[in-house]
């Protein structure tokens, strides 16, 4: 911890004092090539730090881009499907990617969705126990 304390209390202020920032606009004309290089490196580092701090807020997408359900029962406030357990048969696959043309049943559309987006979604598979 002493090492970090020394960096913050000694080295950072020493470095900031060494940055050649002129007192006036005319002072920029008096800077040497080495001072310009030092000022350029410092300015680039500060600009990169500010950019990296602000970038997560700039990349926010519109709410419409974040929708999962793009087309199924859009007229409803909530998509709800009821299925009687007796009607399931031995095995049934339900869509979880919202891309199936047979929604709520899976038609394998998640494969293309996963390939296009890098996602790893798959179906919900319900199967009766073998008795």
MONOR-V625235 format. One line per field, one symbol per residue. ss: DSSP state (~ for helix, > for strand, _ for the rest). Layout:
BEGIN
ss->???
END
This chain:
BEGIN
ss->_~~~~~~~~~~~~~~~~~______~~~~~~__~~~~~~~~~~~~~~~~~~~~~~~~~~____~~~~__________________~~~___>>>>__________>____~~~~~~~~______>>>>____
END
